[in-house]
Amino acid sequence: MKCLKCKNELLEKIKIGDVKIDRCSKCGGLWFEKDELRLAKDKKAPEARWVDVEMKDKSINWLQFDFWKDKIKFKVKEGMKYCPIDETPLYQVNYGDTPIEIDVCGICFGIWLDKGEFEKIIDYTKNKADYEIFHNYIKNLALETKDIFVGPESIKSEAIDLLVLIKLLKYKLMVQYPELVKLIFNLPLTK
């Protein structure tokens, strides 16, 4: 398999949790096979694992990415890079509402990230999770509960996402309502 950018062989493997990713030793680009980007993101930012991305578009309805629910903001274009697996042109899409352009294969569902883009995605995901937990908690709780039954991931994975979100409620309460938390912990039932 060759690098999409500098055409070197992708011989180097890096490991993020249990996920083995191909990396170009020259340019630092990363090739994620189907679902590996989500799995690697979940390992790198477990507190934000419930923040997924769902891409809904007729031409590329095969990807599951939540940040693209607003079809007006969603833009896809055929890129200049070719898939290292099946040699078809990759689509360029922005990761959510960021300027990060990722290259996605419509056949094998692989994703190419240039050097530094994975770290930018992790930062974005963490920031998005922080924002959503404080501003849209109830809405996200309802969506995560629904995803257990109809979500793009396995039931177990969706349930873990929901439990992470519920756990974050404790931290939200501690930050926003410290007096309430103090009152709850001082109740006779909690000692």
C-alpha positions as CSV (number, residue, x, y, z in Angstrom):
1,M,0.0,0.0,0.0
2,K,1.4,3.4,-1.0
3,C,1.2,6.8,0.7
4,L,-1.4,9.1,-0.9
5,K,0.8,12.1,-0.6
6,C,4.5,11.1,-1.2
7,K,3.9,7.7,-2.8
8,N,6.2,5.8,-0.3
9,E,5.2,2.4,0.9
10,L,3.1,2.5,4.1
11,L,5.2,0.0,6.0
12,E,5.0,1.7,9.5
13,K,2.1,0.7,11.8
14,I,1.2,2.7,14.9
15,K,-1.1,1.6,17.6
16,I,-3.8,3.6,19.3
17,G,-5.4,1.3,21.9
18,D,-6.2,-1.8,20.0
19,V,-6.3,-0.1,16.6
20,K,-3.4,-0.5,14.2
21,I,-3.1,2.3,11.7
22,D,-0.8,2.6,8.7
23,R,1.4,5.6,8.8
24,C,3.8,7.1,6.2
25,S,7.3,7.4,7.8
26,K,8.1,10.3,5.4
27,C,5.1,12.6,5.5
28,G,3.3,11.3,8.7
29,G,0.0,10.7,6.9
30,L,-2.4,8.2,8.4
31,W,-4.6,5.6,6.7
32,F,-7.6,4.4,8.7
33,E,-9.5,1.4,7.5
34,K,-13.3,1.2,8.0
35,D,-14.3,2.3,11.5
36,E,-10.7,2.7,12.7
37,L,-10.9,6.5,12.9
38,R,-13.9,6.3,15.3
39,L,-12.2,3.5,17.4
40,A,-8.9,5.4,17.6
41,K,-10.8,8.6,18.5
42,D,-12.7,6.8,21.2
43,K,-9.4,5.5,22.7
44,K,-7.6,8.8,22.5
45,A,-10.5,10.8,23.9
46,P,-12.7,8.4,26.0
47,E,-14.5,11.2,27.7
48,A,-15.7,12.4,24.3
49,R,-16.5,9.0,22.8
50,W,-20.2,9.8,22.8
51,V,-19.5,12.6,20.3
52,D,-19.7,10.8,17.0
53,V,-20.0,12.1,13.5
54,E,-22.7,11.1,11.2
55,M,-22.7,11.9,7.5
56,K,-26.0,11.7,5.7
57,D,-25.8,12.3,2.0
58,K,-27.2,10.3,-0.9
59,S,-23.9,10.1,-2.7
60,I,-21.9,8.9,0.3
61,N,-24.6,7.5,2.7
62,W,-22.2,4.8,3.8
63,L,-20.4,6.9,6.4
64,Q,-21.6,7.5,9.9
65,F,-20.6,10.9,11.2
66,D,-23.0,13.1,13.6
67,F,-21.4,16.5,12.9
68,W,-22.8,16.5,9.4
69,K,-26.5,16.5,10.3
70,D,-26.9,20.0,8.9
71,K,-27.0,19.3,5.2
72,I,-26.6,23.0,4.4
73,K,-23.1,23.0,5.9
74,F,-22.2,19.6,4.5
75,K,-19.9,19.8,1.4
76,V,-18.3,17.0,-0.4
77,K,-16.1,17.1,-3.5
78,E,-14.0,14.6,-5.4
79,G,-10.4,14.9,-4.4
80,M,-7.1,14.5,-6.2
81,K,-6.0,11.5,-4.1
82,Y,-6.7,7.9,-4.8
83,C,-7.5,5.1,-2.3
84,P,-4.5,2.9,-1.6
85,I,-6.7,-0.1,-1.4
86,D,-8.9,0.0,-4.4
87,E,-7.4,3.0,-6.4
88,T,-10.6,4.9,-6.7
89,P,-10.8,8.7,-6.2
90,L,-11.3,9.8,-2.6
91,Y,-14.0,12.3,-1.5
92,Q,-12.8,15.4,0.4
93,V,-15.1,16.4,3.2
94,N,-14.7,18.8,6.1
95,Y,-14.7,17.1,9.5
96,G,-17.9,18.6,11.0
97,D,-17.8,22.4,10.9
98,T,-14.0,22.5,11.0
99,P,-11.6,23.4,8.2
100,I,-10.1,19.9,8.6
101,E,-10.4,18.2,5.2
102,I,-10.4,14.5,5.4
103,D,-10.2,12.1,2.4
104,V,-12.7,9.3,2.4
105,C,-13.1,6.2,0.1
106,G,-16.6,5.4,-1.0
107,I,-15.9,1.8,-1.6
108,C,-13.7,0.5,1.3
109,F,-14.7,3.3,3.7
110,G,-11.0,4.1,4.5
111,I,-10.0,7.6,5.6
112,W,-6.8,9.4,4.9
113,L,-5.5,12.1,7.3
114,D,-2.6,14.3,6.6
115,K,0.0,14.8,9.4
116,G,-1.5,16.6,12.4
117,E,-5.1,16.2,11.3
118,F,-5.8,13.3,13.8
119,E,-4.7,15.5,16.7
120,K,-6.9,18.4,15.4
121,I,-9.8,16.0,15.3
122,I,-9.2,14.9,18.9
123,D,-9.0,18.6,20.0
124,Y,-12.1,19.4,18.1
125,T,-14.0,16.4,19.6
126,K,-13.0,17.3,23.1
127,N,-14.0,20.9,22.7
128,K,-17.3,19.9,21.0
129,A,-18.0,17.5,23.9
130,D,-17.3,20.2,26.5
131,Y,-19.6,22.6,24.7
132,E,-22.4,20.1,24.2
133,I,-22.3,18.8,27.8
134,F,-22.9,22.3,29.1
135,H,-25.2,23.7,26.5
136,N,-27.2,20.7,25.1
137,Y,-27.0,18.0,27.7
138,I,-30.7,16.9,27.7
139,K,-30.8,16.9,23.9
140,N,-27.7,14.8,23.7
141,L,-28.8,12.4,26.4
142,A,-32.0,11.8,24.4
143,L,-30.0,11.3,21.2
144,E,-27.6,8.9,22.8
145,T,-30.5,6.9,24.4
146,K,-32.1,6.6,20.9
147,D,-28.8,5.6,19.4
148,I,-28.8,2.4,21.6
149,F,-31.7,1.2,19.4
150,V,-31.0,2.7,16.0
151,G,-27.4,4.0,16.2
152,P,-24.7,3.3,13.7
153,E,-22.5,1.5,16.2
154,S,-23.1,-1.8,18.1
155,I,-25.6,-1.8,21.0
156,K,-22.7,-2.3,23.4
157,S,-20.7,0.7,22.0
158,E,-23.8,2.9,22.0
159,A,-24.6,1.9,25.6
160,I,-21.0,2.7,26.7
161,D,-21.4,6.1,25.0
162,L,-24.6,6.7,26.9
163,L,-22.9,5.7,30.2
164,V,-20.0,8.1,29.6
165,L,-22.5,10.9,29.0
166,I,-24.4,10.1,32.2
167,K,-21.2,10.1,34.1
168,L,-20.4,13.5,32.7
169,L,-23.7,14.8,34.3
170,K,-22.0,14.4,37.7
171,Y,-19.2,16.7,36.6
172,K,-21.6,19.2,35.1
173,L,-23.6,19.3,38.3
174,M,-20.4,19.8,40.3
175,V,-19.3,22.7,38.2
176,Q,-22.6,24.4,37.7
177,Y,-24.3,23.7,41.0
178,P,-21.7,23.0,43.7
179,E,-24.3,23.8,46.5
180,L,-26.6,21.2,45.2
181,V,-23.9,18.6,45.0
182,K,-22.8,19.5,48.6
183,L,-26.4,19.1,49.8
184,I,-26.8,15.7,48.0
185,F,-23.5,14.4,49.5
186,N,-24.6,15.5,53.0
187,L,-27.8,13.5,52.9
188,P,-27.9,10.7,55.4
189,L,-28.4,8.1,52.6
190,T,-25.0,8.9,51.0
191,K,-22.8,8.4,54.0
